[in-house]
């Protein structure tokens, strides 16, 4: 399956507990079709004391979200948009279906 969301894109969560939250995509797992969005879908993880974290305790961490629950935000309009592909100047590029501009 072709993923239309890439690392660094700004997205909005359109379904689930964190619906409406916006953030930047930190990483994408192509095999599981999931992405980690900065500041969204925070979960509490119990951390065992270690050399880096001698105190241990509970740490808030972003969990992966399925790609189908994310929508790309158009930089020009600030609204969610679908993504299209076409060839411009001999290169295959992604473009916003709403504003027809290259992403």
VOPAGU-2260 file (C-alpha; in pm, 1 decimal, decimal comma):
REM VOPAGU-2260
SITE   aa  ch    i         X         Y         Z
SITE  UNK   A    0       0,0       0,0       0,0
SITE  UNK   A    1     130,4     346,5     -92,0
SITE  UNK   A    2     152,5     573,3     212,8
SITE  UNK   A    3      65,3     935,5     142,9
SITE  UNK   A    4     194,9    1063,6     478,2
SITE  UNK   A    5     567,7    1107,8     529,7
SITE  UNK   A    6     798,2    1204,3     818,5
SITE  UNK   A    7     787,4    1580,0     879,6
SITE  UNK   A    8     430,4    1633,3     751,7
SITE  UNK   A    9     180,3    1822,8     966,0
SITE  UNK   A   10    -130,2    1610,6    1023,3
SITE  UNK   A   11    -462,2    1619,8    1207,7
SITE  UNK   A   12    -608,8    1315,1    1382,8
SITE  UNK   A   13    -956,8    1256,5    1238,3
SITE  UNK   A   14   -1072,2     955,9    1444,5
SITE  UNK   A   15   -1027,8     804,8    1788,9
SITE  UNK   A   16    -971,1     941,7    2139,9
SITE  UNK   A   17    -736,1    1217,4    2021,5
SITE  UNK   A   18    -959,4    1343,0    1738,2
SITE  UNK   A   19    -880,4    1701,3    1636,1
SITE  UNK   A   20    -523,0    1699,4    1766,3
SITE  UNK   A   21    -262,5    1836,8    1527,3
SITE  UNK   A   22     107,3    1760,6    1519,9
SITE  UNK   A   23     415,8    1681,4    1318,1
SITE  UNK   A   24     485,0    1322,4    1207,3
SITE  UNK   A   25     801,1    1202,5    1384,1
SITE  UNK   A   26     826,1     857,3    1224,8
SITE  UNK   A   27     632,5     621,7     997,1
SITE  UNK   A   28     622,1     239,8    1019,6
SITE  UNK   A   29     550,1     126,6     662,8
SITE  UNK   A   30     501,0    -242,1     755,2
SITE  UNK   A   31     233,3    -175,9    1018,6
SITE  UNK   A   32      84,3     135,2     845,0
SITE  UNK   A   33     129,7     341,7    1161,8
SITE  UNK   A   34     282,9     680,3    1241,0
SITE  UNK   A   35     398,6     856,0    1557,7
SITE  UNK   A   36     263,2    1211,8    1586,9
SITE  UNK   A   37     435,9    1463,5    1812,3
SITE  UNK   A   38     226,5    1545,7    2121,5
SITE  UNK   A   39     -61,0    1311,0    2031,9
SITE  UNK   A   40    -172,6     971,3    2163,6
SITE  UNK   A   41      37,6     998,3    2480,6
SITE  UNK   A   42      59,2     683,2    2691,7
SITE  UNK   A   43     214,4     627,5    3036,3
SITE  UNK   A   44     511,1     391,7    3035,0
SITE  UNK   A   45     660,5     256,4    3356,4
SITE  UNK   A   46    1038,7     306,0    3344,8
SITE  UNK   A   47    1271,0      83,5    3544,5
SITE  UNK   A   48    1566,6     268,2    3704,3
SITE  UNK   A   49    1872,2     265,4    3472,5
SITE  UNK   A   50    2199,4     454,3    3417,7
SITE  UNK   A   51    2026,3     718,3    3200,5
SITE  UNK   A   52    1725,2     744,5    3432,6
SITE  UNK   A   53    1840,6     654,1    3788,0
SITE  UNK   A   54    1510,0     763,5    3944,2
SITE  UNK   A   55    1283,8     549,8    3721,9
SITE  UNK   A   56     911,9     628,9    3739,2
SITE  UNK   A   57     630,0     688,0    3491,0
SITE  UNK   A   58     713,3     851,5    3157,7
SITE  UNK   A   59     466,5     996,9    2903,5
SITE  UNK   A   60     544,8     876,6    2550,2
SITE  UNK   A   61     379,3     901,6    2205,9
SITE  UNK   A   62     225,3     578,2    2078,0
SITE  UNK   A   63     173,2     490,6    1708,2
SITE  UNK   A   64    -154,8     580,2    1534,8
SITE  UNK   A   65    -290,2     406,3    1225,1
SITE  UNK   A   66    -238,0     604,8     903,1
SITE  UNK   A   67    -610,6     586,2     819,7
SITE  UNK   A   68    -683,3     803,3    1125,4
SITE  UNK   A   69    -457,4    1086,2    1001,6
SITE  UNK   A   70    -525,0    1361,1     747,2
SITE  UNK   A   71    -258,6    1584,7     596,9
SITE  UNK   A   72    -292,4    1959,0     664,4
SITE  UNK   A   73    -246,2    2192,0     368,0
SITE  UNK   A   74      17,1    2456,7     452,2
SITE  UNK   A   75    -160,2    2724,3     245,2
SITE  UNK   A   76    -518,5    2689,3     375,5
SITE  UNK   A   77    -459,5    2519,3     712,5
SITE  UNK   A   78    -734,1    2265,2     636,0
SITE  UNK   A   79    -711,5    1890,8     585,2
SITE  UNK   A   80    -655,3    1779,4     229,4
SITE  UNK   A   81    -616,9    1466,4      22,2
SITE  UNK   A   82    -288,6    1392,0    -153,9
SITE  UNK   A   83    -237,3    1335,2    -524,6
SITE  UNK   A   84      63,8    1243,4    -734,9
SITE  UNK   A   85     155,5    1378,5   -1075,4
SITE  UNK   A   86     458,2    1453,0   -1289,1
SITE  UNK   A   87     572,4    1815,5   -1293,4
SITE  UNK   A   88     893,0    1922,4   -1472,7
SITE  UNK   A   89     988,4    1557,1   -1522,0
SITE  UNK   A   90     960,4    1471,9   -1149,3
SITE  UNK   A   91     690,4    1282,4    -963,5
SITE  UNK   A   92     557,5    1511,3    -688,7
SITE  UNK   A   93     291,4    1506,6    -416,1
SITE  UNK   A   94      31,6    1781,4    -438,6
SITE  UNK   A   95    -261,9    1901,5    -231,0
SITE  UNK   A   96    -599,3    1825,5    -389,9
SITE  UNK   A   97    -754,2    2136,7    -226,6
SITE  UNK   A   98    -502,0    2403,7    -328,0
SITE  UNK   A   99    -333,6    2210,9    -612,5
SITE  UNK   A  100      10,8    2310,2    -474,7
SITE  UNK   A  101     317,2    2088,4    -438,4
SITE  UNK   A  102     369,6    1959,9     -85,6
